């Protein structure tokens, strides 16, 4: 079949050296040439006038949760709540509007709507006394449950405290309704009625459509449960709007049995024969989050003797990492606290030492706190840090929860993007969608300003701002490296895949405010304009 040549005429095209004014020639699915303004143009190509827009590489999201993002649309919209009272009203309204639902579910409530970040089953009981209610916080590390949900999950005063989680309790030992981290809330998660594979596929496509609409062409799904795999396969058979790699979640105490299951799941994905749909990664949670007091920190949280809740014992994390690495999986480790990050690096180093040289490309996600002595270790272990630039701003969560727990010097060392970059650490940008916006442009605006409005005069920890070029590379070429696709994805260059994001509203040296205000005009993948999925078109109507 003859390949179509297309000429994207008259734009500002991003290259490794910055923007070039000119046109972009595509042949089929790849970039053929960048043609500077004034040079002769071919006369045998289909012309697409981009009218001076910025032509960027398709964004690569190095850490997102599209299934959770798509699921959120079908539950109680608690993300909209700005107080506990408002969350309760939203839950009550949703329950009343859906009297036949066996459970009332919701995703994305802001943990800071309660000053302590703690939530009561009794409050939910008052508005929905007859059915289980389970709500997950926007950071996905806390669940808020009513009494019926706790009962359905078998969580009682007699339930032992988990090693890798916190069941908040009253003076008599009864659970209060707040469950932190996997060891505490997985019994509740598993008690929720299972969705069909069709429902999972629909939610996944919805979440991926949200990312695609913002210019993302490749996604690392950073948490996949094996129970949901049939839904992923069904979605892939129907066509995905982005390239997608899956990371299966390893669990403390269960990982030995899981490795064979991960291998079988990887083979099922490969058997589909869809090159842009892969499953090469295993996800570990080394710790939790600072706002819940569960991130593993080197020094106790302010006013406590507690250093958080490591999700794994260090020796077990190291052993599991070695085994997954030996099975050929890429390691992707959530680590927010400085002690959690050190344990993650220990595990990665141990896997490399035990299993010998190979192209591993390990990823540590988040790295909110990093001790200076670990910077060199990140570089030497070839770790890519998947950062979430949109988090790096002084918002309500940081003001009311994060800084209160850290207090002092540590509060001034959060999200050390520029420090890591200067030390030689490879950065890959990501959204952690739906925890925050799926928009890479919004993330770029905050990365370059450390302020949610792009105001350089209000920068939070301004020494950690990234320059535009560095932030954009993290969202494109840096993240492409984590997908074993450097030189092919995340760049505009001859021979690279023609994955493109066309943006209006950017100058050739865009300010943070421009980045925050700019909008994606079109998205191309493999040399073709990306079409909304059938689901997205139906929702638009």
C-alpha positions in Angstrom: 0.0 0.0 0.0 1.4 3.4 -1.0 2.2 5.6 2.0 0.7 9.1 2.2 3.0 12.0 2.3 1.8 15.0 4.4 3.2 18.4 4.8 2.4 20.2 8.0 2.8 23.8 6.7 4.0 26.8 8.6 4.6 26.0 12.2 7.1 26.3 15.0 8.6 22.8 15.2 10.3 21.6 18.3 13.7 20.0 17.8 16.4 19.1 20.3 17.8 22.6 19.8 14.6 24.5 20.3 11.9 25.7 18.0 12.5 25.9 14.2 10.1 28.0 12.0 9.2 25.9 9.0 7.2 22.8 7.9 7.2 19.2 8.7 7.2 16.5 6.1 5.7 13.1 7.0 5.9 9.9 5.0 3.4 7.4 6.3 3.9 6.8 10.0 7.3 8.5 10.3 8.9 12.0 10.1 10.7 12.4 6.7 12.2 15.9 7.1 12.0 19.2 8.9 12.0 21.9 6.2 13.1 25.4 7.5 11.1 28.4 6.4 12.2 29.6 3.0 13.4 26.3 1.8 11.7 24.6 -1.2 8.7 22.5 -0.4 7.6 19.2 -2.1 4.7 19.4 -4.4 3.6 15.8 -4.0 2.4 16.0 -0.4 -1.1 16.6 1.1 -0.8 20.0 2.8 -2.1 20.6 6.3 -1.8 24.2 7.3 -1.0 24.5 11.0 -1.2 28.3 10.9 1.8 29.1 12.9 1.0 26.7 15.8 3.7 25.0 17.9 4.3 21.4 16.7 5.6 19.4 19.7 6.4 15.7 19.9 3.5 13.6 21.2 3.7 13.7 25.0 4.7 10.5 26.8 3.1 10.1 30.3 5.5 8.1 32.4 3.1 7.3 35.2 -0.7 7.5 35.0 -3.8 5.6 36.1 -6.2 5.7 33.2 -8.6 3.0 34.5 -9.1 4.9 37.7 -9.6 8.1 35.8 -12.2 6.5 33.6 -13.9 4.8 36.5 -14.4 8.2 38.3 -17.0 9.3 35.8 -19.5 6.6 36.9 -19.4 7.2 40.6 -20.3 10.0 43.1 -18.4 13.1 41.9 -16.7 13.7 45.2 -13.7 15.3 43.5 -15.9 18.4 43.3 -16.3 18.6 47.1 -14.5 21.5 48.9 -15.6 20.4 52.4 -16.7 17.2 54.3 -20.2 18.6 54.3 -20.2 19.0 50.6 -18.8 15.5 50.1 -21.6 14.1 52.2 -24.2 16.0 50.2 -22.7 14.7 46.9 -22.8 11.1 48.2 -26.4 11.5 49.4 -27.5 12.9 46.1 -25.8 10.2 44.1 -27.3 7.5 46.4 -30.8 9.0 46.0 -30.4 9.2 42.2 -29.3 5.5 42.0 -31.4 3.6 44.5 -30.6 0.3 42.8 -26.9 0.4 43.2 -25.7 -2.2 45.7 -22.7 0.0 46.7 -22.2 3.8 46.5 -18.7 4.5 45.2 -16.7 7.6 44.5 -13.2 8.5 43.4 -11.0 11.5 43.9 -12.0 13.4 47.1 -9.4 15.9 48.3 -7.7 14.6 51.4 -7.3 18.2 52.7 -11.1 18.8 53.0 -10.7 17.7 56.6 -7.9 19.5 58.5 -6.6 16.3 59.9 -7.1 14.2 56.8 -9.3 11.8 58.7 -12.8 10.7 57.8 -15.7 9.2 59.8 -17.9 6.2 59.0 -20.6 7.7 61.1 -20.8 10.8 58.8 -21.4 8.5 55.8 -23.9 6.4 57.8 -26.0 9.5 58.4 -26.5 10.1 54.6 -26.4 6.4 53.4 -27.4 4.1 56.2 -28.7 1.2 54.0 -25.8 0.4 51.7 -22.0 0.2 51.7 -20.2 3.4 50.8 -16.6 3.4 49.7 -14.8 6.6 48.6 -11.1 6.8 47.5 -9.1 10.0 47.9 -7.5 11.7 45.0 -4.1 10.4 45.9 -5.5 6.8 45.9 -3.8 6.1 49.2 -6.8 6.6 51.5 -10.3 5.1 51.5 -13.3 6.4 53.5 -15.9 3.8 54.3 -19.2 3.7 56.1 -20.1 1.0 58.6 -21.8 -1.2 56.1 -18.7 -1.2 53.9 -16.4 -2.0 56.8 -18.7 -4.9 57.7 -18.7 -6.2 54.1 -14.9 -6.1 54.1 -14.7 -7.9 57.4 -12.8 -5.0 59.1 -13.7 -4.9 62.8 -12.2 -4.1 66.1 -10.6 -7.6 66.1 -8.9 -7.1 62.7 -5.2 -7.0 63.3 -3.2 -4.0 62.3 -1.6 -4.6 58.9 2.1 -4.2 58.4 1.6 -2.1 55.2 -1.3 0.1 56.2 -3.2 1.9 58.9 -6.7 1.2 60.1 -7.7 4.3 62.1 -9.5 3.3 65.3 -11.4 5.0 68.1 -10.5 4.6 71.8 -12.1 1.2 71.9 -10.2 -0.1 68.9 -13.2 0.0 66.5 -12.4 1.2 63.0 -13.4 4.8 62.5 -13.8 4.7 58.7 -10.4 5.9 57.4 -8.2 3.2 55.9 -4.7 4.1 54.7 -2.6 2.2 52.2 -3.0 -1.2 50.6 -2.7 -3.4 53.6 -5.6 -1.6 55.2 -8.0 -1.0 52.3 -7.4 -4.0 50.0 -10.0 -6.1 51.9 -12.5 -3.3 51.2 -11.4 -2.9 47.6 -11.9 -6.7 47.1 -15.3 -6.6 48.7 -16.7 -4.2 46.1 -18.6 -6.1 43.5 -16.5 -7.0 40.5 -17.0 -5.1 37.3 -17.4 -6.9 34.0 -14.6 -6.9 31.5 -16.8 -4.7 29.3 -17.2 -2.2 32.1 -13.5 -2.2 32.7 -12.7 -1.7 29.0 -15.1 1.2 28.8 -13.6 2.9 31.8 -10.1 2.4 30.5 -10.9 3.8 27.1 -12.6 6.8 28.7 -9.4 7.5 30.8 -7.1 7.1 27.8 -9.3 9.4 25.8 -8.9 12.1 28.4 -5.1 11.7 28.2 -5.1 11.6 24.4 -7.2 14.8 24.2 -4.4 16.6 26.0 -1.8 15.6 23.5 -0.5 12.4 25.2 0.3 9.7 22.7 2.0 7.1 24.9 1.1 6.1 28.5 2.7 4.0 31.2 -0.2 2.6 33.2 1.3 2.5 36.7 -1.0 0.1 38.5 -2.7 -2.8 36.9 -4.5 -5.5 38.9 -4.4 -9.0 37.3 -8.2 -9.3 38.0 -8.7 -6.4 35.5 -6.6 -7.8 32.7 -9.5 -9.2 30.7 -10.9 -5.7 30.5 -7.6 -4.3 29.3 -7.4 -7.0 26.6 -11.0 -6.3 25.5 -10.2 -2.5 25.2 -7.0 -3.3 23.2 -8.9 -5.5 20.8 -11.2 -2.6 20.1 -8.4 -0.2 19.5 -6.6 2.1 21.9 -6.2 5.9 21.4 -2.6 5.8 22.7 0.4 3.5 23.0 0.1 1.7 26.4 2.4 -0.3 28.6 1.1 -2.0 31.7 2.7 -2.3 35.1 1.3 -5.2 37.3 1.3 -4.5 41.0 3.4 -6.7 43.2 2.1 -7.4 46.7 4.2 -8.1 49.9 3.7 -11.7 50.9 2.1 -12.7 47.5 4.8 -11.8 45.0 6.3 -15.3 44.8 3.1 -16.6 43.4 2.4 -13.5 41.3 5.6 -13.7 39.2 4.3 -16.7 37.3 0.9 -14.9 36.9 2.7 -11.8 35.7 4.6 -13.8 33.1 1.3 -15.4 31.9 -0.3 -12.0 31.7 2.6 -10.6 29.7 2.2 -13.5 27.3 -1.5 -12.9 26.9 -0.8 -9.3 26.0 1.9 -10.2 23.6 -0.3 -12.8 22.0 -2.7 -10.0 20.8 0.1 -9.0 18.4 -0.5 -5.2 19.0 2.9 -3.6 19.0 1.7 -0.5 20.8 0.2 -2.5 23.7 2.7 -4.1 26.0 3.1 -5.4 29.6 6.8 -5.4 30.5 6.7 -3.7 33.9 6.1 -4.6 37.6 5.0 -1.9 40.0 6.0 -1.7 43.7 4.8 0.7 46.3 7.8 1.3 48.6 5.8 3.6 50.9 2.7 5.8 51.0 2.2 9.6 51.1 3.3 12.4 53.3 -0.2 13.8 53.7 -1.4 10.6 55.3 1.8 10.1 57.4 2.6 6.9 55.5 5.5 7.9 53.3 8.7 6.4 54.7 10.9 9.3 55.9 14.3 9.2 57.4 13.4 11.4 60.4 10.1 11.3 62.3 7.2 13.4 61.2 6.8 16.7 63.0 5.6 16.2 66.6 5.6 12.4 66.4 8.0 9.5 66.7 6.8 7.9 63.5 8.7 7.7 60.3 5.8 6.5 58.2 4.7 3.1 57.0 7.0 1.2 54.6 4.9 -0.9 52.4 7.6 -3.6 52.3 10.3 -4.8 54.6 13.5 -3.7 52.9 14.8 -7.2 52.6 11.6 -8.5 51.1 11.4 -5.6 48.6 15.0 -6.4 47.5 14.2 -10.1 47.1 11.1 -9.4 45.1 12.8 -6.9 42.9 15.6 -9.4 42.2 13.1 -12.0 41.2 11.0 -9.8 39.0 14.2 -8.4 37.4 15.4 -12.0 36.7 12.1 -12.7 35.0 12.8 -9.8 32.6 10.4 -7.2 34.0 11.2 -3.5 34.3 11.0 -2.2 37.9 8.7 0.8 38.6 8.8 1.8 42.2 6.6 4.4 44.0 8.8 6.1 46.6 7.8 9.5 48.1 9.8 9.7 51.4 13.6 9.9 51.4 13.9 6.6 53.3 11.5 5.0 50.9 13.5 6.2 48.0 16.7 4.9 49.5 15.1 1.5 49.9 14.0 1.6 46.3 17.5 2.4 45.1 18.8 -0.4 47.3 16.4 -2.9 45.6 17.4 -1.7 42.1 21.1 -1.9 42.8 20.6 -5.4 44.3 18.7 -6.6 41.3 21.5 -5.4 38.9 24.2 -6.9 41.1 22.5 -10.3 41.4 21.3 -10.7 37.8 24.1 -9.1 35.8 24.1 -6.5 33.0 21.0 -5.9 30.8 18.9 -3.0 29.6 16.8 -2.5 32.7 15.6 1.1 32.7 14.3 1.2 36.3 11.9 3.9 37.3 11.3 5.5 40.7 8.1 7.5 40.7 7.5 10.7 42.7 10.7 11.3 44.8 9.2 14.1 46.8 12.1 14.0 49.3 15.6 13.0 48.2 18.7 13.0 50.4 21.8 14.5 48.7 23.7 11.3 49.2 21.2 9.4 47.1 21.5 11.7 44.0 24.7 10.0 42.8 23.1 6.6 43.4 20.2 7.4 41.2 22.6 8.3 38.4 24.8 5.3 38.8 21.9 2.9 38.9 20.5 4.5 35.6 17.2 5.3 37.5 14.8 7.5 35.7 12.7 9.5 38.2 9.1 9.9 37.0 8.2 13.3 38.4 4.7 14.9 38.6 5.4 18.6 37.9 1.8 19.7 38.6 2.2 18.8 42.2 5.0 21.2 42.8 3.0 24.2 43.9 1.9 25.6 47.2 -1.8 24.5 47.1 -4.2 23.7 49.9 -2.9 20.1 50.4 0.7 21.3 50.8 -0.3 24.1 53.1 -2.7 22.2 55.3 -1.3 18.7 55.4 2.1 18.2 53.8 4.0 21.1 55.4 2.5 20.5 58.8 3.8 16.9 58.8 7.3 17.9 57.5 7.8 21.3 59.2 11.2 23.0 59.0 14.0 22.2 56.6 12.4 19.2 55.0 9.5 21.3 53.9 11.9 23.4 51.8 13.3 20.4 50.0 10.2 19.0 48.2 10.1 18.0 44.6 13.8 18.8 43.9 13.5 18.8 40.1 16.3 21.1 39.2 18.6 19.6 41.9 18.1 16.2 40.4 18.6 17.4 36.9 21.8 19.2 37.8 23.1 16.1 39.5 22.5 14.2 36.2 19.4 12.3 37.1 17.2 11.5 34.1 13.7 13.0 34.6 10.5 11.8 33.0 7.4 13.8 33.4 4.0 12.4 34.2 0.5 13.3 35.4 -0.4 10.6 37.8 -3.9 11.2 36.3 -6.5 11.3 37.8 -4.7 12.4 40.9 -4.1 15.6 39.0 -4.8 17.0 35.6 -4.0 14.9 32.5 -2.7 18.0 30.7 1.1 18.1 30.0 0.7 21.8 29.2 -0.6 22.5 32.7 2.3 20.4 34.1 4.8 22.4 32.0 3.3 25.6 33.3 3.8 24.6 36.9 7.2 23.0 36.3 8.5 26.2 35.0 6.9 28.5 37.6 6.2 26.4 40.7 2.9 28.2 40.9 -0.5 27.1 39.8 -1.1 30.4 38.0 2.3 30.6 36.4 3.2 33.6 38.5 7.0 33.7 38.9 6.7 36.2 41.7 4.8 33.5 43.8 7.1 30.6 43.0 7.2 27.9 45.7 10.8 26.9 46.1 11.9 28.8 43.0 15.4 27.2 42.9 13.7 24.0 41.8 12.0 25.5 38.7 12.8 23.8 35.5 13.6 25.7 32.3 11.0 25.2 29.6 13.4 23.1 27.4 14.2 20.8 30.3 10.6 20.4 31.4 9.5 19.6 27.8 12.3 17.0 27.4 11.1 15.3 30.5 7.6 15.1 29.1 8.8 13.8 25.8 12.3 12.3 25.2 12.9 11.6 28.9 9.7 9.7 29.3 10.2 7.9 26.0 13.4 6.4 27.4 11.3 4.7 30.1 9.3 3.1 27.3 12.5 1.8 25.5 11.6 4.2 22.7 14.3 6.9 22.7 14.9 8.3 19.2 11.6 6.9 18.0 9.1 8.6 20.4 9.3 11.9 22.2 11.3 13.6 19.4 10.6 15.2 16.1 13.4 14.1 13.8 13.8 12.2 10.5 13.0 8.5 11.1 11.1 9.1 14.3 7.4 8.1 14.7 5.1 10.9 13.5 3.5 11.3 17.0 2.7 15.0 17.3 0.9 17.5 19.4 -0.2 20.8 17.7 -0.7 23.6 20.2 -2.0 27.1 19.7 -1.1 30.0 22.0 2.6 29.4 22.5 5.4 31.8 21.6 8.8 30.4 20.7 9.9 31.1 24.3 6.7 30.4 26.2 6.1 31.8 29.6 4.5 29.7 32.3 1.3 31.6 32.0 1.2 30.9 28.2 1.7 27.2 28.9 -1.2 27.2 31.4 -3.4 29.0 28.9 -2.4 27.1 25.7 -4.7 24.4 24.3 -4.1 21.4 22.2 -5.5 21.9 18.7 -4.8 18.4 17.3 -3.0 15.2 18.1 -1.3 12.9 15.5 -0.2 9.4 16.0 1.8 7.4 13.5 1.3 10.1 10.9 -2.5 10.3 11.1 -4.7 12.7 13.0 -6.0 11.0 16.1 -9.7 10.4 16.0 -11.7 10.2 19.2 -12.8 6.7 20.0 -16.4 5.7 19.5 -17.0 6.1 23.2 -15.6 9.7 23.2 -17.7 10.6 20.1 -20.8 9.2 21.9 -20.1 11.2 25.0 -19.6 14.4 23.0 -23.0 13.9 21.4 
